[in-house]
Amino acid sequence: MRTSDPHPVTLSVRVTAHWANGWLLRAFARPFLVVDGVERPVRWAEPAEVEAAGDVVRLGAGVRYRRADPLGGCEPETLELGGAEPPREVELRNGFLNHTPFRVVRRR
């Protein structure tokens, strides 16, 4: 928990697809956001509000082509929220190839 700030940090997180394979993912796959091990469905490129109570949060994203498929492309990263200006907006995007994991590509 934050000792100097008792209020959680609210992040606006977007899951986007790389331009090279985005057409395939947007047409056939459903994106999911994983926050501290908890998975939830999201919509492509639309912001999802995430509350983080501590100084760090484990954040990842992945896709499923069918409901029963395992979550693909998800390798959560640790995001530091401490400091004078913690990030408020985060974007996760996959790489050039479909199987490339989603990574944090923008923090503001």
KOLVEXBA-440681 format. One line per 4 residues: for each residue x, y, z of N, C-alpha, C. Coordinates in Angstrom, 1 decimal, padded with zeros to 4 digits. Example, Ala and Ser with C-alpha at 12.3 -4.5 7.8 and 13.67 -1.06 7.14 Angstrom:
2
013.2/-005.7/007.8/012.3/-004.5/007.8/013.2/-003.3/007.8; 012.8/-002.2/007.1/013.7/-001.1/007.1/012.9/000.0/007.9
This chain:
108
000.8/-001.2/000.0/000.0/000.0/000.0/000.9/001.2/000.0; 000.3/002.3/-000.5/001.1/003.6/-000.5/001.0/004.1/000.9; 002.1/004.6/001.4/002.1/005.2/002.7/001.8/006.7/002.6; 002.2/007.3/001.5/002.0/008.8/001.4/000.6/009.1/000.8
000.1/008.2/000.1/-001.2/008.4/-000.6/-002.1/007.2/-000.4; -003.1/007.4/000.5/-004.0/006.2/000.8/-005.0/005.9/-000.4; -005.1/006.7/-001.4/-006.0/006.5/-002.4/-005.4/005.6/-003.6; -006.2/004.7/-004.1/-005.6/003.9/-005.2/-005.4/004.8/-006.5
-004.5/004.3/-007.3/-004.2/005.0/-008.6/-005.1/004.4/-009.6; -005.8/005.2/-010.4/-006.7/004.7/-011.4/-006.0/004.9/-012.8; -005.8/003.8/-013.5/-005.2/003.8/-014.8/-006.2/003.6/-015.9; -006.1/004.3/-017.0/-006.9/004.0/-018.2/-006.0/003.2/-019.1
-006.4/001.9/-019.4/-005.6/001.0/-020.1/-006.3/000.6/-021.4; -005.6/000.7/-022.5/-006.1/000.3/-023.8/-005.3/-000.9/-024.4; -006.0/-001.9/-025.0/-005.4/-003.0/-025.6/-005.6/-002.8/-027.1; -004.4/-002.7/-027.8/-004.5/-002.4/-029.3/-003.7/-003.5/-030.0
-003.9/-003.6/-031.3/-003.2/-004.6/-032.1/-002.2/-003.9/-033.1; -001.1/-004.6/-033.4/-000.2/-004.1/-034.3/-000.8/-003.9/-035.7; -000.4/-002.9/-036.5/-001.0/-002.6/-037.8/-000.9/-003.8/-038.7; 000.2/-004.6/-038.6/000.4/-005.6/-039.6/-000.6/-006.8/-039.4
-001.0/-007.1/-038.2/-001.9/-008.2/-038.0/-003.2/-007.8/-037.3; -003.4/-006.5/-037.1/-004.6/-006.0/-036.4/-005.9/-006.4/-037.0; -005.9/-006.4/-038.4/-007.2/-006.8/-039.1/-007.6/-008.2/-038.7; -006.6/-009.1/-038.6/-006.9/-010.5/-038.2/-007.4/-010.6/-036.7
-006.7/-010.0/-035.9/-007.1/-010.0/-034.5/-008.4/-009.4/-034.2; -008.6/-008.2/-034.8/-009.9/-007.5/-034.5/-011.1/-008.3/-035.1; -010.9/-009.0/-036.2/-011.9/-009.8/-036.8/-012.2/-011.1/-036.1; -011.2/-011.8/-035.6/-011.4/-013.2/-035.1/-011.0/-013.4/-033.6
-010.4/-012.4/-032.9/-010.0/-012.6/-031.5/-010.6/-011.6/-030.6; -010.8/-012.0/-029.3/-011.3/-011.2/-028.3/-010.2/-010.8/-027.3; -010.0/-009.5/-027.0/-008.9/-009.1/-026.1/-009.3/-009.3/-024.7; -008.3/-009.6/-023.8/-008.5/-009.6/-022.4/-007.4/-008.9/-021.7
-007.7/-008.3/-020.6/-006.7/-007.5/-019.8/-006.5/-008.3/-018.5; -005.2/-008.5/-018.1/-004.9/-009.2/-016.9/-004.2/-008.2/-015.9; -004.9/-008.0/-014.8/-004.4/-007.1/-013.8/-004.1/-007.8/-012.5; -002.9/-007.9/-012.1/-002.5/-008.6/-010.9/-003.1/-010.0/-010.8
-003.1/-010.7/-012.0/-003.5/-012.1/-012.1/-005.0/-012.3/-012.3; -005.8/-011.2/-012.3/-007.2/-011.2/-012.6/-007.5/-010.8/-014.0; -008.2/-011.7/-014.7/-008.5/-011.5/-016.1/-009.9/-011.0/-016.4; -009.9/-010.0/-017.3/-011.3/-009.5/-017.7/-011.3/-009.2/-019.1
-012.5/-009.4/-019.8/-012.6/-009.0/-021.2/-012.7/-007.5/-021.4; -012.1/-007.1/-022.5/-012.1/-005.6/-022.9/-012.5/-005.5/-024.4; -012.6/-004.3/-024.8/-012.8/-004.1/-026.3/-011.6/-003.5/-026.9; -011.3/-003.8/-028.1/-010.1/-003.3/-028.8/-010.1/-001.8/-028.8
-009.0/-001.2/-028.3/-008.6/000.2/-028.3/-009.5/001.1/-027.5; -010.5/000.5/-026.7/-011.3/001.3/-025.8/-010.7/001.3/-024.4; -010.7/002.4/-023.8/-010.1/002.5/-022.4/-010.9/001.6/-021.4; -010.1/000.9/-020.6/-010.7/000.2/-019.4/-010.0/000.8/-018.2
-010.9/001.1/-017.2/-010.4/001.7/-016.0/-009.9/000.6/-015.0; -008.7/000.8/-014.5/-008.0/-000.2/-013.6/-007.6/000.6/-012.3; -007.9/000.0/-011.2/-007.5/000.6/-009.9/-006.3/-000.2/-009.4; -005.3/000.4/-009.0/-004.1/-000.2/-008.4/-003.9/000.4/-007.0
-003.9/-000.5/-006.0/-003.8/000.0/-004.7/-002.4/000.2/-004.2; -001.4/-000.5/-004.8/000.0/-000.4/-004.4/000.9/000.5/-005.3; 002.2/000.4/-005.0/003.1/001.1/-005.8/003.5/000.4/-007.1; 003.1/-000.9/-007.3/003.3/-001.6/-008.5/002.1/-002.4/-008.9
002.0/-002.7/-010.2/000.8/-003.5/-010.7/001.4/-004.4/-011.7; 000.9/-005.6/-011.8/001.3/-006.6/-012.8/000.2/-006.4/-013.9; 000.6/-006.0/-015.1/-000.4/-005.7/-016.2/000.0/-006.5/-017.4; -001.0/-007.1/-018.0/-000.8/-007.8/-019.3/-002.0/-007.9/-020.1
-001.9/-008.3/-021.3/-003.1/-008.5/-022.2/-002.8/-009.7/-023.0; -003.9/-010.3/-023.5/-003.9/-011.4/-024.4/-005.2/-011.6/-025.2; -005.2/-012.6/-026.0/-006.4/-012.8/-026.9/-006.8/-014.3/-026.8; -008.1/-014.4/-027.1/-008.7/-015.8/-027.3/-009.4/-015.7/-028.7
-009.3/-016.8/-029.4/-010.0/-016.9/-030.7/-011.4/-017.6/-030.4; -011.4/-018.5/-029.5/-012.6/-019.1/-029.0/-012.7/-019.1/-027.5; -013.9/-019.2/-027.0/-014.1/-019.0/-025.5/-013.2/-020.0/-024.7; -013.1/-021.2/-025.2/-012.3/-022.2/-024.4/-010.8/-022.2/-024.6
-010.4/-021.4/-025.6/-008.9/-021.3/-025.9/-008.2/-020.7/-024.7; -006.9/-021.2/-024.5/-006.1/-020.5/-023.5/-005.8/-019.1/-023.9; -005.5/-018.2/-023.0/-005.1/-016.8/-023.3/-003.8/-016.8/-024.0; -003.8/-016.3/-025.2/-002.5/-016.2/-026.0/-001.9/-014.9/-026.0
-000.6/-014.8/-026.0/000.2/-013.6/-026.1/000.2/-012.8/-024.8; 000.0/-013.4/-023.7/-000.1/-012.7/-022.4/001.2/-013.0/-021.6; 002.0/-012.0/-021.4/003.2/-012.1/-020.5/003.2/-010.8/-019.7; 002.5/-010.8/-018.5/002.3/-009.6/-017.7/003.7/-009.0/-017.3
003.7/-007.6/-017.3/004.8/-006.9/-016.9/004.5/-006.1/-015.6; 005.6/-005.8/-014.9/005.4/-005.0/-013.7/005.5/-003.6/-014.0; 004.5/-002.8/-013.6/004.5/-001.4/-013.9/004.6/-000.6/-012.6; 005.7/000.2/-012.5/005.9/001.0/-011.3/005.0/002.2/-011.3
004.3/002.4/-010.1/003.3/003.5/-010.0/003.8/004.6/-009.0; 004.9/004.3/-008.4/005.4/005.3/-007.4/006.0/006.5/-008.1; 006.5/007.4/-007.3/007.1/008.6/-007.9/006.2/009.8/-007.9; 006.7/010.9/-008.3/006.0/012.2/-008.3/004.8/012.2/-009.3
004.9/011.6/-010.5/003.8/011.6/-011.4/003.7/010.1/-012.0; 002.8/009.3/-011.3/002.6/008.0/-011.8/001.8/008.0/-013.1; 002.0/007.0/-014.0/001.2/007.0/-015.2/-000.3/006.9/-015.0; -001.0/007.6/-015.9/-002.5/007.5/-015.8/-003.1/006.8/-017.0
-002.3/006.8/-018.1/-002.8/006.1/-019.3/-001.7/005.1/-019.8; -002.2/003.9/-020.1/-001.3/002.8/-020.5/-001.8/002.2/-021.8; -001.0/001.9/-022.7/-001.4/001.1/-023.9/-000.6/-000.2/-024.0; -001.2/-001.3/-024.2/-000.6/-002.6/-024.5/-000.8/-003.0/-025.9
000.2/-003.4/-026.6/000.1/-003.8/-028.0/000.9/-005.0/-028.3; 000.4/-005.9/-029.2/001.2/-007.0/-029.6/002.2/-006.6/-030.6; 003.1/-007.5/-031.0/004.1/-007.3/-031.9/003.7/-007.6/-033.4; 004.7/-007.6/-034.3/004.5/-007.7/-035.7/003.8/-009.1/-036.0
004.2/-010.1/-035.3/003.6/-011.5/-035.6/002.5/-011.7/-034.6; 001.5/-012.6/-035.0/000.4/-012.9/-034.1/000.7/-013.4/-032.8; 001.7/-014.2/-032.7/002.1/-014.9/-031.4/003.0/-014.0/-030.6; 003.3/-012.8/-031.0/004.2/-011.9/-030.2/003.4/-011.4/-029.0
003.9/-011.5/-027.8/003.2/-011.0/-026.6/002.9/-009.5/-026.6; 001.8/-009.2/-025.9/001.4/-007.8/-025.7/002.4/-007.2/-024.8; 002.8/-006.0/-025.0/003.8/-005.2/-024.2/003.3/-003.8/-024.0; 003.7/-003.2/-022.9/003.4/-001.8/-022.6/004.2/-001.0/-023.6
003.5/-000.2/-024.5/004.2/000.6/-025.5/004.0/002.1/-025.2; 003.1/002.4/-024.4/002.9/003.9/-024.1/002.4/004.0/-022.6; 003.1/005.0/-021.9/002.7/005.3/-020.6/002.7/006.9/-020.5; 001.6/007.4/-020.0/001.5/008.9/-019.9/000.9/009.2/-018.5
